[in-house]
Every structure is written in C-alpha cells, then in structure tokens.
Amino acid sequence: MIDIEIRSAVSADAATVLDFWRVAAEGTSISDDVAGITRLIGRDPDALLLAESDGVLVGTVIAGFDGWRASLYRLAVHPSRRRQGVSKALLEAAEERFAKLGGRRGDAMVLEANELAHHAWAAAGYQREEQWRRWTKPLV
C-alpha cells in the first residue's frame, strides 16, 4: 500500500491527465482532449478525482452525478502502481461523493474487452448486469 492523496482535478491538470490516460487507461473517448476535460471540470468541479503519491499522478476516476445516476468512468491506475490500493482509494472517494449527493447506485462504464478492469470492478463489489447494453450516437 502506498501513501495516496485524493483530490479534485483543476483545469490546469487537463494535459497531465490526458498524458496519464495514454499510459494507464484502455481505449479512447471522443471527449479525450483538453477541451473535454476542462468542460467536465467547469460543469462539475469535483467529478474528476485524481490519486497522487508524492505529487505524482497515479490514478484517476470520473465520478459524475446528474441528480439521477451516479456514473463512473476512466478508472485508471498507472501500471507500476496497480495492486497497491489506488483504485480502492479512488472508488471509496467516488462512492463517498455520491452518497453525499444522494446517489443510490454507482454505475461503471467498462470496456467489454478490458479483462483487467472486469477483475478490478468485481473485486470492488460491482457486478455486471447482462440485461443492459450501451447505445451511443456521436454528436460531433
């Protein structure tokens, strides 16, 4: 277990987060750019949670709450820091945030092919729901 500090991201973190995701996250999103991250922070300043150890970014999670759904995205841990409690600390912070806001259930978006993530989410107590599929339509 490493010493971890969890904090909310600020706009100045956007480029660092993007660089981090290129190393630590699976897949890309249409919102993976500085404008997307700064828009998220502007809309919900506490949604993007960062885990740092000795001032170095080691993990992220987006914990968005719209008043109805508590949604989790971009849970990512640096490969050299996995299995050291980083995702556990991030998810505990996200779940605490949701509870304070009135969220009743956390929903995680997880890539189907990301087997490592499936194990991490299951270990954190999340269960896959077979009856749901994600439907999307790009708007840009």
C-alpha positions in Angstrom: 0.0 0.0 0.0 1.4 3.4 -1.0 0.6 6.8 0.5 -2.2 8.2 -1.6 -3.8 11.6 -1.7 -7.2 12.0 -3.5 -8.1 15.5 -4.8 -10.4 17.0 -7.4 -8.8 17.9 -10.7 -8.5 21.6 -11.8 -8.3 22.8 -15.4 -4.5 23.1 -15.2 -4.4 19.3 -14.8 -6.0 18.6 -18.2 -2.9 17.9 -20.2 -1.3 15.8 -17.5 -4.5 13.7 -17.2 -4.5 13.1 -21.0 -0.9 12.0 -20.9 -1.6 9.8 -18.0 -4.6 8.1 -19.7 -2.4 7.3 -22.8 -0.3 5.2 -20.4 -2.8 3.9 -17.9 -6.2 3.8 -19.5 -7.7 1.4 -22.0 -9.3 2.8 -25.1 -10.1 6.4 -26.0 -13.1 8.5 -25.8 -14.5 11.2 -28.1 -14.0 13.6 -25.1 -10.3 12.8 -24.6 -9.0 16.3 -25.2 -8.2 19.3 -23.1 -11.5 21.0 -24.1 -13.4 17.9 -22.9 -11.6 17.7 -19.6 -11.9 21.4 -18.8 -15.6 21.3 -19.8 -16.1 18.5 -17.3 -14.3 20.4 -14.6 -16.2 23.6 -15.3 -19.6 21.7 -15.2 -18.8 19.6 -12.1 -15.6 20.7 -10.4 -15.4 17.6 -8.1 -16.2 14.9 -10.8 -12.7 14.1 -11.9 -10.8 12.6 -9.0 -7.0 12.3 -9.0 -4.9 10.0 -6.9 -1.4 11.2 -6.3 1.6 9.7 -4.5 4.4 12.1 -3.6 2.8 14.7 -6.0 2.8 12.2 -8.9 -0.4 11.2 -10.6 -1.0 7.5 -10.1 -4.8 7.1 -10.7 -8.0 8.7 -11.9 -11.7 8.2 -11.9 -14.6 10.3 -13.1 -17.4 10.3 -10.6 -20.3 12.1 -12.4 -23.7 12.6 -10.8 -26.5 14.2 -12.6 -29.1 14.1 -9.8 -30.3 10.7 -11.1 -27.4 8.5 -11.9 -24.0 8.1 -10.2 -21.7 7.2 -13.2 -18.1 6.1 -13.0 -15.7 6.5 -15.9 -12.0 6.4 -16.6 -10.9 4.4 -13.6 -7.2 4.2 -14.4 -4.1 3.3 -12.4 -0.6 3.6 -13.6 0.7 0.1 -14.5 3.6 0.4 -12.0 1.1 1.3 -9.2 -1.5 -1.4 -9.7 -2.5 -3.7 -6.8 -1.4 -1.1 -4.3 -4.8 0.2 -3.2 -5.0 3.1 -5.7 -8.3 2.1 -7.3 -9.8 1.2 -3.9 -9.0 4.7 -2.6 -10.4 6.3 -5.7 -13.6 4.3 -5.6 -14.1 4.9 -1.9 -13.8 8.7 -2.6 -16.2 8.5 -5.5 -18.7 6.4 -3.5 -18.5 8.9 -0.6 -19.1 11.8 -3.1 -22.1 10.0 -4.5 -23.6 9.3 -1.1 -23.3 12.9 0.0 -25.0 14.0 -3.2 -27.9 11.5 -2.8 -26.7 8.9 -5.3 -28.1 5.4 -4.7 -26.1 3.2 -7.0 -22.8 3.6 -8.8 -22.8 2.6 -12.5 -19.4 1.9 -14.2 -18.7 2.1 -17.9 -16.2 -0.7 -18.6 -14.9 -1.8 -22.0 -16.0 -5.3 -22.8 -12.5 -6.4 -23.9 -10.8 -5.0 -20.8 -10.4 -8.2 -18.7 -8.1 -6.5 -16.2 -10.8 -4.0 -15.5 -13.5 -6.6 -15.1 -11.5 -8.2 -12.3 -10.8 -4.8 -10.6 -14.5 -3.8 -10.7 -15.6 -7.2 -9.4 -13.1 -7.0 -6.5 -14.6 -3.6 -5.6 -18.0 -5.2 -5.3 -19.5 -4.1 -8.6 -21.5 -6.7 -10.7 -22.0 -6.8 -14.4 -25.6 -6.5 -15.5 -26.2 -8.6 -18.6 -29.6 -7.0 -19.4 -28.0 -3.6 -20.3 -26.2 -2.5 -23.4 -24.8 0.9 -24.1 -26.3 2.8 -27.1 -24.4 5.8 -28.5 -24.6 8.4 -31.2 -21.7 10.8 -31.8 -23.0 14.4 -31.8 -19.9 15.9 -33.4 
